[in-house]
Amino acid sequence: MSRQKCIALIAHDEKKDDMAAFALQNEAVLAQAKIFATGTTGGRVLEACPSLDVTRLKSGPLGGDQQIGALIATGEVDLLIFFVDPLTPMPHDVDVKALMRLAIVYDIPMALNRATAEHLLDFAGD
Ligand SMILES: O=C(CO)COP(=O)(O)O
């Protein structure tokens, strides 16, 4: 039997409402997966969908992006959904870039906006 899929969810502050709505809309598919999320994002996802299996890591600026990156490096993430805010400077921009870099290095499907995330979940739900 193949192991349960693992999905990482992250959203910058301006995109958190979008992430909560996305989680609610796709709750049935997300319920099949183990979810890792950065701290605040995970809290918002759990508020929207309390029954999901969400492990909350540190908040992004405090190391959460790096924790997700480490999980990618150890082969524990199958899909990264990261709603990025391209209009706000981030103090932890280097961490954001490092995470995206690892997703590319390990060839993990990565959605950086909602439109792409919907497509990826369509495939994951098949
Ligand atoms: O900053 C983030 C990603 O770079 C997200 O972290 P939070 O989910 O804790 O806000």
Ligand as a Chemical Component Dictionary entry (heavy atoms), coordinates in Angstrom:
data_LIG
# 
_chem_comp.id                   LIG 
_chem_comp.type                 NON-POLYMER 
_chem_comp.pdbx_formal_charge   0 
_chem_comp.three_letter_code    LIG 
# 
loop_
_chem_comp_atom.comp_id 
_chem_comp_atom.atom_id 
_chem_comp_atom.alt_atom_id 
_chem_comp_atom.type_symbol 
_chem_comp_atom.charge 
_chem_comp_atom.model_Cartn_x 
_chem_comp_atom.model_Cartn_y 
_chem_comp_atom.model_Cartn_z 
_chem_comp_atom.pdbx_ordinal 
LIG O1 O1 O 0 5.660 33.646 6.401  1  
LIG C1 C1 C 0 5.195 32.643 5.917  2  
LIG C2 C2 C 0 5.775 32.063 4.711  3  
LIG O2 O2 O 0 6.922 32.715 4.257  4  
LIG C3 C3 C 0 4.017 31.981 6.492  5  
LIG O3 O3 O 0 4.126 31.861 7.881  6  
LIG P1 P1 P 0 2.806 31.865 8.765  7  
LIG O4 O4 O 0 1.902 30.829 8.226  8  
LIG O5 O5 O 0 3.240 31.550 10.166 9  
LIG O6 O6 O 0 2.250 33.268 8.652  10 
# 
loop_
_chem_comp_bond.comp_id 
_chem_comp_bond.atom_id_1 
_chem_comp_bond.atom_id_2 
_chem_comp_bond.value_order 
_chem_comp_bond.pdbx_ordinal 
LIG O1 C1 DOUB 1 
LIG C1 C2 SING 2 
LIG C1 C3 SING 3 
LIG C2 O2 SING 4 
LIG C3 O3 SING 5 
LIG O3 P1 SING 6 
LIG P1 O4 DOUB 7 
LIG P1 O5 SING 8 
LIG P1 O6 SING 9 
# 
